[in-house]
Amino acid sequence: MILLLADVSEARAGQWYTGSLVSPSGAKNHAGDIGVEPYFSYSQPIGYFASNGTSHPQHPRQQTFSNSTMWKYGILDDLSIQAHTVVSYGWKHGGGHAHGPKFGDFPVDLIYRFLHANPKRYIPDLNLFAGVVFPTGDYKHLGSSQDGFGTGSYVFRVAITEQSTYTLPGNHELRLRVWNWFRRSLTSARLQDVTSYGTTAGFVGRGHPGMSGQTGFSLEYALNQKWVLAMDLARDWSNGSRLKGRYLSGATVNRISSASSDWQIAPAIEYNWNARWGVIVGSSIYYAGHDTGVKISPQFAINAVF
């Protein structure tokens, strides 16, 4: 699971924001700024979307608790580097549990702000993300299928993000973000035995993650300087992964898993102590899709800029 996080920033009229649950934020405002955001989430499946989009009960249910911490540093005023450390623990009734907390893959991105916002002329802030997800998570020779939180593949990812702020009647600020992510694996993974691709003991072969991406927008409505209501709406999509190899028994495997997609809405509430410290609490609700889970993911984050 790759999580996309936001940072605290100061808008017009001294408005304070933490950032919505899903939307990515742009480059830091000043060289030397450091942003840190520990983010905690729990994934609770409640069903499954079939290939035709209809929902069905799901038993047993895969459950996961994750911590993703964002680290962002301003190299220049309009250029930042961002990384995420992800630690997860998974379990399923009748399907075992992870052997302790497990590190996931490690995304590192450069963020370049190529257009500065000008609210008076309705010009938004535009940022370009480009980076690589490093295969640091366990993906093969697993003691349990619950230990697999990696893909074993280097993945290139790129995104364009937009941010603009508007003043509504009553001097309430409304911040809009729009973004589009695209991810494509650069390498395949050498697989053996129990892997995160669903193979079991005795398997030898290769796996190749499919292309994936996310498109969405977020709104943040300021009740006052400290309290903000936030909402994200996003669509995730993923092509099927390619799996090729054979078992010691002689059985061969050569298949591409089903493509999947989902729609999620993520309402939340933010509280900001000042322009550099804030907290957000809310939940992502996956309410439509195909060949994917129906799930609710409550989450919270504490965000700080130094």
C-alpha positions as CSV (number, residue, x, y, z in Angstrom):
1,M,0.0,0.0,0.0
2,I,1.4,3.2,-1.0
3,L,0.0,6.2,0.9
4,L,-0.1,9.9,-0.5
5,L,0.2,12.6,2.3
6,A,-0.2,16.4,2.6
7,D,1.6,19.0,4.5
8,V,0.8,22.1,6.7
9,S,0.8,25.3,4.7
10,E,-0.3,28.9,5.3
11,A,-2.9,30.3,2.9
12,R,-4.1,33.8,2.4
13,A,-5.5,35.8,5.4
14,G,-3.4,33.6,7.8
15,Q,-5.5,30.5,7.2
16,W,-4.0,27.3,8.6
17,Y,-4.3,23.9,6.9
18,T,-3.1,20.4,7.7
19,G,-4.1,19.0,4.3
20,S,-6.7,16.4,3.4
21,L,-6.3,12.7,3.9
22,V,-5.5,11.6,0.3
23,S,-4.3,14.6,-1.7
24,P,-0.6,15.0,-2.3
25,S,0.9,18.4,-1.4
26,G,3.4,20.4,-3.4
27,A,7.0,21.6,-2.8
28,K,7.9,23.3,0.4
29,N,7.6,27.1,0.4
30,H,11.2,27.7,1.6
31,A,14.5,26.1,1.2
32,G,15.6,24.3,4.4
33,D,12.0,23.6,5.6
34,I,11.5,20.1,6.9
35,G,8.0,18.4,7.1
36,V,7.3,15.3,9.1
37,E,3.9,13.6,9.2
38,P,3.3,10.2,11.0
39,Y,0.1,8.8,9.6
40,F,-1.8,5.9,11.1
41,S,-4.6,3.9,9.3
42,Y,-6.6,0.7,9.8
43,S,-8.2,-1.1,6.9
44,Q,-11.5,-2.9,7.7
45,P,-12.9,-4.8,4.7
46,I,-16.7,-5.2,4.6
47,G,-17.2,-6.9,1.3
48,Y,-15.9,-7.4,-2.3
49,F,-16.8,-5.7,-5.6
50,A,-17.2,-8.3,-8.4
51,S,-16.1,-7.7,-12.0
52,N,-19.5,-6.3,-12.8
53,G,-19.3,-3.8,-9.9
54,T,-21.8,-5.5,-7.6
55,S,-20.9,-5.9,-4.0
56,H,-20.8,-9.2,-2.1
57,P,-20.0,-10.3,1.4
58,Q,-16.4,-11.4,2.0
59,H,-15.1,-13.9,4.5
60,P,-12.5,-14.2,5.8
61,R,-11.5,-10.5,5.8
62,Q,-8.0,-9.2,5.3
63,Q,-7.2,-6.6,7.9
64,T,-4.2,-4.3,8.1
65,F,-2.9,-1.7,10.4
66,S,-0.3,0.7,8.9
67,N,2.0,3.6,9.8
68,S,3.3,5.7,7.0
69,T,5.5,8.6,7.9
70,M,6.2,11.3,5.3
71,W,9.6,13.1,5.3
72,K,9.9,16.2,3.1
73,Y,12.8,18.6,2.8
74,G,13.0,21.9,0.8
75,I,16.1,21.8,-1.3
76,L,15.3,25.1,-3.0
77,D,12.2,27.4,-2.6
78,D,10.5,25.5,-5.5
79,L,12.2,22.1,-5.3
80,S,11.7,19.5,-2.5
81,I,12.5,15.8,-1.9
82,Q,9.9,13.6,-0.3
83,A,10.1,10.0,1.1
84,H,7.8,7.7,3.0
85,T,8.6,5.0,5.4
86,V,5.8,2.4,5.7
87,V,5.3,-0.2,8.4
88,S,2.3,-2.5,8.3
89,Y,0.9,-5.5,10.2
90,G,-1.7,-7.8,8.6
91,W,-4.0,-10.6,9.7
92,K,-6.9,-12.7,8.4
93,H,-9.1,-15.1,10.2
94,G,-8.0,-18.6,9.2
95,G,-5.2,-17.1,7.1
96,G,-2.6,-16.4,9.8
97,H,-0.9,-13.1,10.7
98,A,2.3,-11.3,9.9
99,H,5.4,-12.2,11.9
100,G,5.6,-8.8,13.5
101,P,5.5,-5.3,11.8
102,K,6.8,-5.4,8.2
103,F,8.4,-2.6,6.2
104,G,6.8,-1.9,2.9
105,D,8.4,-0.5,-0.3
106,F,10.1,2.9,-0.1
107,P,8.9,5.8,-2.3
108,V,11.2,8.7,-3.0
109,D,10.1,11.7,-5.1
110,L,11.4,15.0,-6.3
111,I,8.7,17.8,-6.4
112,Y,9.1,20.9,-8.6
113,R,6.8,23.9,-8.3
114,F,6.7,25.2,-11.9
115,L,3.9,27.7,-11.5
116,H,3.1,30.0,-8.5
117,A,-0.4,30.7,-7.5
118,N,-1.9,34.2,-8.1
119,P,-5.4,34.2,-6.6
120,K,-6.2,37.6,-8.0
121,R,-5.8,36.3,-11.5
122,Y,-7.1,32.8,-10.7
123,I,-3.8,31.2,-11.4
124,P,-3.2,28.0,-9.4
125,D,-0.1,26.5,-7.9
126,L,1.2,23.7,-10.1
127,N,3.7,21.0,-9.1
128,L,5.4,18.1,-10.9
129,F,6.3,14.9,-9.0
130,A,8.7,12.3,-10.3
131,G,10.3,9.5,-8.3
132,V,10.9,5.8,-7.8
133,V,9.5,3.3,-5.4
134,F,12.3,1.1,-4.1
135,P,11.5,-2.6,-3.4
136,T,12.4,-2.7,0.3
137,G,9.3,-4.7,1.4
138,D,9.3,-8.5,1.9
139,Y,7.8,-10.3,-1.2
140,K,9.4,-13.8,-1.5
141,H,10.4,-16.7,0.8
142,L,7.6,-15.5,3.1
143,G,6.9,-17.4,6.4
144,S,3.2,-16.5,5.8
145,S,1.3,-14.8,3.0
146,Q,0.6,-12.1,5.6
147,D,4.3,-11.1,5.6
148,G,4.2,-9.8,2.0
149,F,4.1,-6.0,1.8
150,G,6.4,-5.5,-1.2
151,T,6.4,-6.1,-4.9
152,G,10.1,-6.8,-5.5
153,S,10.1,-4.3,-8.4
154,Y,11.4,-0.8,-8.9
155,V,8.4,1.4,-9.9
156,F,8.6,4.8,-11.6
157,R,5.9,7.2,-10.7
158,V,4.9,10.7,-11.8
159,A,2.2,13.1,-10.9
160,I,0.8,16.6,-11.7
161,T,-0.9,18.5,-8.8
162,E,-2.9,21.7,-8.7
163,Q,-3.7,23.8,-5.7
164,S,-5.8,27.0,-5.5
165,T,-7.5,28.9,-2.6
166,Y,-10.7,31.0,-2.7
167,T,-12.3,33.4,-0.2
168,L,-16.0,32.6,0.3
169,P,-18.6,34.9,1.9
170,G,-18.0,35.3,5.6
171,N,-14.2,35.3,5.0
172,H,-14.1,31.5,4.9
173,E,-11.2,30.0,2.9
174,L,-11.8,27.1,0.5
175,R,-8.8,25.3,-0.8
176,L,-9.0,23.0,-3.9
177,R,-6.5,20.4,-4.9
178,V,-6.6,18.3,-8.1
179,W,-4.0,15.6,-8.9
180,N,-3.2,12.7,-11.2
181,W,-0.7,9.9,-10.4
182,F,0.7,7.4,-12.9
183,R,2.9,4.4,-11.9
184,R,4.8,1.8,-14.0
185,S,7.2,-0.9,-12.9
186,L,10.7,-0.7,-14.3
187,T,11.8,-4.2,-13.4
188,S,10.2,-7.6,-12.7
189,A,10.7,-9.5,-9.5
190,R,12.4,-12.9,-9.0
191,L,10.0,-15.1,-7.1
192,Q,10.4,-18.2,-5.0
193,D,8.0,-20.1,-2.7
194,V,5.4,-18.1,-0.8
195,T,5.3,-14.6,-2.3
196,S,3.1,-11.5,-2.3
197,Y,1.9,-12.5,-5.8
198,G,-0.1,-15.4,-4.2
199,T,2.2,-18.3,-5.0
200,T,2.9,-21.1,-2.5
201,A,5.9,-23.3,-1.5
202,G,7.8,-24.8,-4.5
203,F,7.2,-22.0,-6.9
204,V,10.1,-20.4,-9.0
205,G,9.4,-17.7,-11.5
206,R,9.0,-14.0,-12.0
207,G,6.3,-11.4,-11.3
208,H,5.7,-8.0,-12.9
209,P,3.3,-5.4,-11.3
210,G,0.8,-3.8,-13.7
211,M,0.5,-0.1,-14.4
212,S,-1.6,1.8,-11.9
213,G,-2.7,5.3,-11.0
214,Q,-5.0,7.6,-9.1
215,T,-7.0,10.7,-10.0
216,G,-8.8,12.9,-7.6
217,F,-9.7,16.2,-6.1
218,S,-10.0,17.6,-2.5
219,L,-11.9,20.4,-0.8
220,E,-10.9,22.0,2.5
221,Y,-13.4,24.5,4.0
222,A,-12.2,26.7,6.8
223,L,-14.7,27.1,9.7
224,N,-12.2,29.5,11.3
225,Q,-8.4,29.8,11.4
226,K,-7.9,26.6,13.3
227,W,-10.8,24.3,12.3
228,V,-11.1,23.0,8.8
229,L,-13.5,20.5,7.2
230,A,-11.9,18.3,4.5
231,M,-13.1,15.9,1.8
232,D,-11.3,13.9,-0.9
233,L,-12.9,12.1,-3.9
234,A,-10.5,9.8,-5.8
235,R,-10.5,6.9,-8.3
236,D,-7.8,4.3,-8.1
237,W,-7.0,1.9,-11.0
238,S,-4.6,-0.9,-11.5
239,N,-3.8,-3.3,-14.4
240,G,-3.3,-6.9,-13.6
241,S,0.1,-8.2,-12.5
242,R,2.0,-10.7,-14.7
243,L,3.0,-14.0,-13.1
244,K,5.1,-16.6,-14.9
245,G,6.9,-19.7,-13.6
246,R,6.6,-23.3,-12.4
247,Y,6.2,-25.4,-9.3
248,L,8.4,-28.3,-8.4
249,S,5.5,-30.6,-9.2
250,G,5.9,-29.5,-12.9
251,A,2.8,-27.4,-13.0
252,T,3.4,-24.2,-15.0
253,V,1.9,-20.7,-14.4
254,N,1.5,-18.0,-17.0
255,R,-1.2,-15.5,-16.2
256,I,-2.2,-11.9,-15.8
257,S,-4.4,-11.1,-12.9
258,S,-7.6,-9.1,-13.3
259,A,-7.5,-5.3,-13.6
260,S,-9.2,-3.5,-10.8
261,S,-10.5,0.0,-9.9
262,D,-12.2,1.7,-7.0
263,W,-13.8,5.0,-6.0
264,Q,-13.1,6.4,-2.5
265,I,-14.5,9.3,-0.6
266,A,-12.6,10.6,2.5
267,P,-14.3,13.0,4.9
268,A,-12.1,14.4,7.7
269,I,-11.7,17.3,10.2
270,E,-8.5,19.2,10.8
271,Y,-7.4,21.1,13.8
272,N,-4.3,23.4,13.6
273,W,-2.5,24.8,16.7
274,N,-0.6,27.2,14.4
275,A,0.7,27.4,10.9
276,R,3.2,24.7,11.5
277,W,1.4,22.1,13.7
278,G,-1.9,20.3,12.9
279,V,-3.8,17.1,13.2
280,I,-6.4,15.5,10.9
281,V,-8.9,12.7,11.7
282,G,-11.2,11.0,9.2
283,S,-11.8,7.8,7.1
284,S,-11.5,6.7,3.6
285,I,-14.6,4.8,2.4
286,Y,-14.3,2.7,-0.8
287,Y,-17.9,2.8,-2.1
288,A,-17.6,1.5,-5.7
289,G,-15.3,-0.4,-8.0
290,H,-14.6,-3.8,-9.6
291,D,-12.4,-6.7,-8.6
292,T,-11.4,-5.1,-5.4
293,G,-12.5,-4.8,-1.8
294,V,-15.3,-2.8,-0.2
295,K,-13.6,-1.3,2.8
296,I,-13.5,1.4,5.4
297,S,-10.2,2.8,6.5
298,P,-10.2,5.2,9.6
299,Q,-7.0,7.2,9.9
300,F,-5.3,10.1,11.6
301,A,-2.1,12.1,11.2
302,I,-0.1,14.7,13.1
303,N,1.7,17.1,10.9
304,A,4.6,19.4,11.7
305,V,6.9,21.7,9.7
306,F,10.3,22.8,11.1
